[in-house]
Amino acid sequence: MRWLLLTLTAIHVVRYWVLPGLDSLWVDETGTWWTIADGWRELWVRTGMHPNSRFYGALLLGWTQVAGHGEWALRLPSLAAMLGAVAALSVWMERRFGGGFGWAVGAMWLASPDLSFFAVEARPYALAVLLLVVATAAWMSVCREWSVRAGLVWMVSAGLLVNAQTVVATSLLAHGVWLLWVVPWREWDRRRWLSMAALMAGAALLVVPEAARVREIGDGMRTAMIPPRPLAWSDLRLLIPPAIAGPAAVALAALLMSRGWRRGGWGAETNRHLAMGSSLAIVMGAVLLGFGLTAPANVFLHRYTLAILVGWLFAVPAVIAAITDGRGRMRFATAFSAAVLAASVTMQGWRPVHADADWREAMAAVRQWEGSRPAPLLMQSGLVEAAHPRLLGDPRWQGFLIAPSLYYRHGGPTIALPYYVQARQEPFFDAAVAGVAGQRFAAVVYADAPGMSGYIPRIAARHGPARFLGRFRRLEVYAFGSP
């Protein structure tokens, strides 16, 4: 059975974590490239204008000085971070619930398309997963039994999580909820409270640089470019990921049919893990609900459900440990992996791709429209994919120069726009739109739902009606000017 499970796991890793990485950079990743493309000084300047993580950018820039700027080189840190998170949580669960349990955790990890997607993109979310897993495990340890080492691990990982991904770091509030809910804190003496206070003060010091940066760009963050959308029942899938819940139900049914159900028993450790996972899910769910009600639609995205997914990874295995013994656990992990693999292949085929943007198809639509007459392109991105060195030599891009960013003066006809226009960027946006006055051009925008981009109406107000050319996942392509 272990060989079968190992085979299924290897297939999952290749299918979800290796093959998608063969695709070229997509829109978000080009924003990362823009952040680090011109050295340390520009990294500092650009992360003071755009919410790209300065901490992650610094790590990636240092890494590229050694590994180069190839697409795989840019993505390898995320792959390493996600593998580290899997290993850390698996070892943690093995120590708490016994041998073989790491397989079940790994199977659940691979069941999530979101976590697999974050593992192969040049963005800070895989790093945020690793830091959140380590911080949560260390917090549970230090609250259970005081340890200077565990305390320092929590302090560093929690502080760095805020620097890596601030929105996901709001889930650290769940650590306080869990402490009040589960831990017998009323029995702590003064020395224990002072030690905990010192840890929190240390984490706060690590947060100071990020707090200063957020304050620096905060005044320009609010924008009316993308209107809020009402919450829908379909948003509940963010709280209960079907990619985990569905296969889990299949695997449990297989356990029952194979008589693999052998009660392990509820215990204090099981209750602690279940409570922590629930706390992460509840706190992050509340945060996302707040964003969904008040913020632009592009904020309520799956990338901020990381803490909910990590919560599942702490809670569900605790339930598995309570209802199975070692043999039943292995059966569960095998059935779970098989269910995930079969479902993913049925729905997506053997050749997975990035789910958020199909850049090549979008550009093909522009090429087909422009024919033999090269036209300028307004790009909603920190840096478009064609600026990546590997693609600059592609003959399909010759005569179609891409500007690194709207912050640069350049001689080519093409203009690049950021994801959204902050208050300080309004003059750049207006200048970019005015720069193609009277010309025939295309616009590629980033929209969460059809017609949700606020850029097109503003451009159309200056240049006339927009002609829709195509939608490719979350990219939309429009044409302006003569046919």
MORA-V532191 format. One record per residue. RES is the residue in one small letter. NEAR is the number of other ideal C-beta (glycine too) atoms within 12 Angstrom. Layout:
{{RES:NEAR} {RES:NEAR}}
//
This chain:
{{m:23} {r:20} {w:12} {l:20} {l:30} {l:20} {t:17} {l:32} {t:34} {a:19} {i:26} {h:40} {v:28} {v:22} {r:31} {y:39} {w:36} {v:23} {l:24} {p:33} {g:35} {l:18} {d:28} {s:34} {l:40} {w:41} {v:41} {d:40} {e:42} {t:41} {g:44} {t:42} {w:46} {w:44} {t:43} {i:39} {a:31} {d:23} {g:17} {w:20} {r:13} {e:26} {l:31} {w:24} {v:25} {r:36} {t:35} {g:27} {m:32} {h:38} {p:30} {n:42} {s:39} {r:37} {f:32} {y:41} {g:41} {a:30} {l:33} {l:43} {l:35} {g:17} {w:27} {t:31} {q:15} {v:13} {a:20} {g:15} {h:28} {g:20} {e:31} {w:26} {a:27} {l:40} {r:39} {l:29} {p:37} {s:41} {l:32} {a:24} {a:41} {m:44} {l:28} {g:24} {a:39} {v:37} {a:22} {a:33} {l:43} {s:32} {v:21} {w:34} {m:40} {e:23} {r:19} {r:32} {f:37} {g:26} {g:20} {g:31} {f:38} {g:35} {w:39} {a:48} {v:47} {g:39} {a:46} {m:45} {w:48} {l:43} {a:42} {s:43} {p:36} {d:36} {l:47} {s:42} {f:41} {f:45} {a:42} {v:42} {e:45} {a:50} {r:42} {p:45} {y:44} {a:44} {l:41} {a:44} {v:49} {l:39} {l:45} {l:51} {v:47} {v:35} {a:44} {t:45} {a:39} {a:34} {w:42} {m:40} {s:29} {v:32} {c:34} {r:26} {e:15} {w:22} {s:20} {v:17} {r:15} {a:27} {g:31} {l:23} {v:29} {w:39} {m:35} {v:24} {s:39} {a:42} {g:32} {l:38} {l:44} {v:38} {n:36} {a:40} {q:36} {t:33} {v:33} {v:46} {a:42} {t:30} {s:45} {l:41} {l:24} {a:39} {h:41} {g:23} {v:26} {w:34} {l:29} {l:16} {w:21} {v:27} {v:29} {p:14} {w:17} {r:10} {e:9} {w:19} {d:12} {r:9} {r:11} {r:24} {w:18} {l:15} {s:24} {m:28} {a:17} {a:21} {l:34} {m:25} {a:18} {g:24} {a:34} {a:19} {l:20} {l:28} {v:28} {v:17} {p:24} {e:34} {a:21} {a:16} {r:30} {v:25} {r:16} {e:22} {i:27} {g:19} {d:14} {g:25} {m:26} {r:20} {t:27} {a:16} {m:33} {i:31} {p:20} {p:24} {r:26} {p:14} {l:21} {a:13} {w:10} {s:15} {d:24} {l:18} {r:24} {l:33} {l:33} {i:24} {p:32} {p:24} {a:38} {i:41} {a:25} {g:25} {p:38} {a:36} {a:23} {v:28} {a:41} {l:29} {a:19} {a:25} {l:31} {l:19} {m:13} {s:20} {r:13} {g:29} {w:23} {r:22} {r:17} {g:29} {g:17} {w:17} {g:17} {a:18} {e:28} {t:31} {n:26} {r:33} {h:41} {l:33} {a:30} {m:49} {g:42} {s:30} {s:36} {l:44} {a:35} {i:25} {v:33} {m:39} {g:33} {a:22} {v:33} {l:34} {l:23} {g:19} {f:27} {g:29} {l:18} {t:18} {a:27} {p:30} {a:31} {n:33} {v:28} {f:34} {l:32} {h:31} {r:33} {y:33} {t:43} {l:48} {a:47} {i:44} {l:48} {v:53} {g:43} {w:41} {l:47} {f:46} {a:36} {v:44} {p:45} {a:38} {v:28} {i:46} {a:39} {a:28} {i:28} {t:38} {d:25} {g:25} {r:22} {g:32} {r:41} {m:33} {r:36} {f:45} {a:48} {t:35} {a:37} {f:45} {s:42} {a:29} {a:33} {v:43} {l:34} {a:22} {a:26} {s:31} {v:19} {t:13} {m:17} {q:23} {g:11} {w:15} {r:16} {p:27} {v:28} {h:39} {a:28} {d:33} {a:39} {d:26} {w:35} {r:26} {e:24} {a:38} {m:35} {a:20} {a:27} {v:40} {r:27} {q:17} {w:30} {e:29} {g:14} {s:9} {r:20} {p:23} {a:31} {p:37} {l:42} {l:45} {m:45} {q:43} {s:43} {g:41} {l:42} {v:44} {e:42} {a:37} {a:35} {h:31} {p:24} {r:20} {l:26} {l:19} {g:11} {d:19} {p:9} {r:17} {w:27} {q:14} {g:19} {f:30} {l:23} {i:39} {a:31} {p:34} {s:36} {l:37} {y:30} {y:25} {r:14} {h:19} {g:8} {g:24} {p:25} {t:39} {i:41} {a:39} {l:45} {p:42} {y:42} {y:36} {v:34} {q:28} {a:19} {r:21} {q:27} {e:22} {p:16} {f:27} {f:32} {d:20} {a:20} {a:38} {v:30} {a:19} {g:27} {v:28} {a:19} {g:14} {q:27} {r:25} {f:37} {a:44} {a:46} {v:52} {v:44} {y:43} {a:36} {d:33} {a:23} {p:18} {g:20} {m:25} {s:37} {g:31} {y:38} {i:36} {p:23} {r:29} {i:37} {a:23} {a:16} {r:27} {h:31} {g:21} {p:16} {a:28} {r:23} {f:23} {l:30} {g:25} {r:25} {f:29} {r:24} {r:31} {l:40} {e:36} {v:41} {y:36} {a:36} {f:37} {g:27} {s:16} {p:13}}
//
